[in-house]
Amino acid sequence: ECRVRHDDHHRVNPTHVAPGQTHSSYMDLISLTLGRLSPRHRTLREWVEIYMPLLEARQIMPKTMVNRRAHVRRIVEALGDRRIGTIRPHEINTLIVQVGKAHPVAAKRTLIEIRAMLDEAVSNGWLQVNPAKAVRLPRVSVRRRRLSLHEWQAIYDHARAHRPPWVSRLFALALITGQRRSDLVKMRFDDVWAHADGQEYLHIVQQKTGARLAIPLDLRLESVGLSVRDVVEACRGYAKHGDGHLLRKSTGAPPCLESMSWRFEETREEVVPKETGGQQPPSLHECRSLAAREYRKQGINTQDLLG
């Protein structure tokens, strides 16, 4: 293996630029010469040209892919011309702090992206150590308040009395299965079938992650006294028309995602006191967090349940 050290006769002074030569062209020259000997002397921008096809080859949802491309562009704009082997943790931390001043959530996602990017560089021989691993994830304050069990029960009861039948079924299905709204709206009766052990399961392929789940119909959330079977059976008789979806409007068609969220917010506004303290009120998605907290009390492996 041929190695180039900056403290022997192959010394290169990175601050010296020949007359008529720009700093950018000088860095390109370093990348072209030393990069032939070892990938760690190539620029981060050159690595991204390899990384992006690897990323795009994965089964990532289109919206998630758009977000990840934005994070990659942000990283390249800040560090793209640096030789990948010279990038240090404090430089990555500086980038994350700058992004976090205006967009705390984006800062967290950017660090997660650069960690993944440089992990791939390690796997492909461009680096020996991932410098992003030494950078701490920024703290992101939770602006949306968690949903309590008492509030869910009030919202559910109000929906049963004052909303179309599919709405209360939606709220029950969201809590008892712990799934996202994009997965709730796809659930069908023919997704339920028995395994070799004789038990029946509700089968789900999560839209966001591609994870495949089989939730036992006998799974019961003790704090509300409902099982998956109870909720599935409650979905059978309330609408005669439709093509087999658990959630169906009076037309027989499944509801749209925006309608699901709006129905939750509309019902919540009528039974839950107005917010104080600057936090946003809980959304339909908070049923997922509530499910995790309640099932955890029962000793259920919520990582498996939530996928």
C-alpha positions in Angstrom: 0.0 0.0 0.0 1.4 3.4 -1.0 0.9 6.1 1.6 1.6 9.8 1.4 2.5 11.6 4.6 2.5 15.3 5.1 5.6 15.1 7.4 8.0 13.4 4.9 9.5 14.3 1.5 6.1 14.4 -0.2 5.2 17.5 1.8 2.4 19.7 0.4 1.7 23.1 1.8 -2.1 23.7 1.5 -1.8 27.4 2.0 0.5 28.0 -1.0 -1.2 28.7 -4.3 0.9 29.3 -7.4 0.5 32.6 -9.3 -2.5 32.6 -11.6 -3.9 29.5 -9.8 -7.2 29.8 -7.8 -7.7 28.0 -4.5 -10.4 25.8 -6.1 -8.2 24.7 -8.9 -5.4 24.0 -6.4 -7.6 21.7 -4.4 -8.7 20.0 -7.6 -5.0 19.4 -8.3 -4.5 17.8 -4.9 -7.5 15.7 -5.4 -6.4 14.5 -8.8 -2.8 13.7 -7.7 -3.1 12.3 -4.2 -6.6 10.9 -4.9 -5.0 8.4 -7.3 -3.0 7.0 -4.4 -5.8 6.8 -1.8 -9.6 7.7 -2.0 -9.3 9.5 1.3 -7.5 12.3 -0.6 -10.5 12.8 -2.9 -13.2 15.3 -2.2 -16.5 14.8 -0.4 -18.2 15.9 -3.6 -16.5 13.1 -5.5 -17.7 10.6 -2.9 -21.3 11.9 -3.2 -21.2 11.1 -6.9 -20.9 7.4 -5.8 -23.1 7.7 -2.7 -26.2 9.0 -4.4 -26.6 6.1 -6.8 -26.3 3.8 -3.7 -28.9 5.7 -1.9 -31.3 5.9 -4.8 -31.0 2.1 -5.4 -32.8 1.6 -2.0 -36.5 1.3 -1.6 -37.1 4.7 -0.2 -40.4 6.5 -0.4 -40.4 9.4 -2.9 -41.1 12.1 -0.3 -38.3 10.8 2.0 -36.0 10.7 -1.0 -36.7 14.3 -1.7 -35.8 15.3 1.9 -32.6 13.2 1.8 -31.4 14.8 -1.4 -31.9 18.2 0.3 -29.8 17.2 3.2 -27.1 15.9 0.9 -27.1 19.2 -1.0 -26.7 21.1 2.2 -23.7 18.9 3.2 -22.1 19.3 -0.2 -22.5 23.1 -0.2 -20.7 23.3 3.1 -18.0 20.6 2.8 -18.1 19.3 -0.8 -14.6 20.7 -1.7 -12.9 19.3 1.3 -10.8 16.1 1.0 -12.9 13.5 2.7 -10.1 12.2 4.8 -9.4 15.7 6.3 -12.9 16.4 7.5 -13.0 16.7 11.3 -15.8 16.4 13.8 -15.7 20.0 14.8 -16.3 21.1 11.2 -19.4 18.8 11.0 -20.6 20.2 14.3 -20.2 23.8 13.1 -22.4 22.9 10.1 -25.1 21.3 12.4 -25.1 24.3 14.8 -25.5 26.7 11.9 -28.4 24.8 10.4 -30.0 24.3 13.9 -30.2 28.1 14.6 -33.0 28.3 12.0 -34.2 24.7 11.5 -33.6 22.4 14.5 -35.3 19.4 13.0 -33.4 19.8 9.7 -30.1 20.0 11.7 -30.8 16.6 13.3 -31.7 15.0 9.9 -28.6 16.6 8.3 -26.4 15.0 10.9 -28.1 11.6 10.5 -27.5 11.9 6.7 -23.9 12.8 7.0 -23.4 9.9 9.4 -25.0 7.5 6.9 -23.0 9.1 4.0 -19.6 8.6 5.8 -20.5 5.1 7.0 -20.8 4.2 3.4 -17.5 5.8 2.7 -15.9 3.6 5.4 -17.6 0.5 4.0 -16.2 1.4 0.5 -12.6 2.1 1.7 -12.7 5.9 1.4 -12.3 6.4 5.1 -11.1 4.4 8.1 -13.2 6.2 10.7 -16.5 8.2 10.4 -15.8 11.6 11.9 -19.6 12.3 12.2 -20.0 9.6 14.8 -18.3 11.9 17.3 -20.8 14.7 16.8 -23.8 14.6 19.2 -27.3 14.8 17.8 -28.8 18.2 18.6 -31.7 18.3 21.0 -35.0 19.1 19.4 -37.7 20.4 21.7 -41.0 18.7 21.3 -43.3 21.4 20.1 -46.4 19.2 19.8 -47.8 18.0 23.1 -48.3 14.3 23.7 -51.8 12.9 23.7 -53.0 11.5 27.0 -55.1 8.4 27.4 -57.8 10.4 29.1 -57.9 12.8 26.1 -58.0 9.9 23.6 -60.9 8.3 25.4 -62.8 11.6 25.3 -62.1 12.1 21.6 -63.1 8.5 20.8 -66.4 8.7 22.8 -67.3 12.0 21.2 -66.6 10.6 17.7 -68.9 7.6 18.4 -71.7 9.9 19.3 -71.3 12.8 16.8 -69.2 11.7 13.8 -69.7 9.4 10.9 -69.1 5.7 11.8 -65.7 5.4 10.2 -64.2 8.2 12.3 -64.4 6.4 15.7 -63.2 3.2 14.0 -60.2 5.2 12.7 -59.3 6.5 16.2 -59.6 3.0 17.7 -57.6 1.4 14.9 -54.8 4.1 15.2 -54.5 3.4 18.9 -54.8 -0.4 19.0 -52.4 -1.1 16.1 -50.1 1.9 16.6 -49.7 2.4 12.8 -49.4 5.5 10.7 -52.4 6.9 8.9 -50.9 5.9 5.5 -51.0 2.3 6.7 -54.4 2.6 8.5 -56.2 3.7 5.3 -54.8 0.7 3.3 -55.9 -2.0 5.8 -58.3 -4.6 4.3 -60.2 -7.5 5.7 -58.3 -9.9 3.4 -55.1 -8.8 5.2 -56.2 -11.0 8.1 -55.3 -14.7 7.9 -54.2 -17.5 10.1 -50.6 -18.8 10.5 -49.4 -22.3 11.1 -49.7 -21.7 14.9 -53.5 -21.4 14.4 -53.6 -17.7 15.4 -55.0 -15.0 13.2 -52.9 -11.9 12.3 -53.4 -8.6 10.7 -50.7 -8.2 8.0 -49.2 -4.8 7.2 -46.5 -3.6 4.8 -45.6 -0.2 6.1 -45.7 2.4 3.4 -42.9 4.6 4.9 -40.4 1.9 5.8 -41.4 -1.2 3.8 -41.4 -3.2 7.1 -43.6 -6.2 7.1 -45.7 -6.7 10.3 -48.1 -9.5 11.5 -50.1 -8.2 14.5 -52.0 -10.9 16.4 -55.7 -10.3 16.5 -55.7 -11.3 20.1 -53.3 -8.4 21.0 -55.2 -6.4 23.6 -54.6 -2.9 25.0 -55.8 -3.4 28.6 -56.1 0.3 29.4 -59.0 0.8 26.9 -60.2 -2.8 27.0 -60.0 -3.3 23.2 -58.2 -6.0 21.1 -57.2 -5.8 17.5 -59.9 -8.4 16.8 -62.5 -6.1 18.5 -61.6 -3.2 16.3 -61.4 -5.3 13.1 -64.9 -6.7 13.8 -66.3 -3.3 14.6 -65.2 -2.3 11.1 -67.3 -5.0 9.4 -70.9 -4.0 9.7 -71.0 -0.2 9.7 -70.9 0.3 5.9 -72.3 -2.3 3.5 -70.6 -1.0 0.4 -66.9 -0.8 -0.5 -64.1 -3.0 -1.7 -62.9 -4.5 1.6 -61.2 -1.7 3.3 -61.5 -1.5 7.1 -62.1 2.2 7.0 -64.9 3.3 4.6 -66.9 6.4 4.1 -70.7 6.3 3.3 -69.7 6.1 -0.4 -67.8 2.9 0.2 -64.4 4.6 -0.6 -61.7 4.8 2.0 -61.1 8.3 3.4 -58.2 10.5 2.2 -55.3 11.2 4.6 -56.1 14.8 5.0 -59.7 14.0 6.0 -58.4 11.5 8.6 -56.3 14.2 10.2 -58.9 16.9 10.0 -61.6 14.6 11.6 -59.2 14.1 14.6 -58.5 17.8 15.0 -62.1 18.7 14.6 -63.2 16.3 17.3 -60.3 17.1 19.6 -61.2 20.8 19.5 -64.7 20.1 20.8 -63.6 18.0 23.9 -60.0 19.0 24.8 -59.3 22.4 26.4 -57.4 24.9 24.4 -53.6 24.8 24.5 -51.6 27.0 26.8 -47.8 27.3 27.1 -46.9 27.6 23.4 -47.1 23.9 22.5 -49.2 22.7 19.6 -52.1 20.4 20.3 -51.7 16.6 19.7 -52.4 15.3 16.2 -53.7 12.0 14.9 -50.1 10.8 14.7 -49.9 11.1 18.5 -52.1 8.0 18.8 -49.0 6.1 17.7 -46.9 7.5 20.5 -49.7 6.8 23.0 -50.0 3.2 21.8 -46.3 2.8 22.3 -46.5 4.1 25.9 -49.5 2.1 26.8 -48.3 -1.2 25.4 -44.9 -0.7 27.0 -46.7 -0.8 30.4 -47.9 -4.3 29.4 -44.4 -5.4 28.5 -45.1 -5.5 24.8 -42.1 -5.1 22.5 -43.2 -1.8 20.9 -40.3 -1.7 18.4 -41.8 -4.8 16.8 -45.3 -3.5 16.9 -44.5 -0.1 15.4 -42.1 -1.5 12.9 
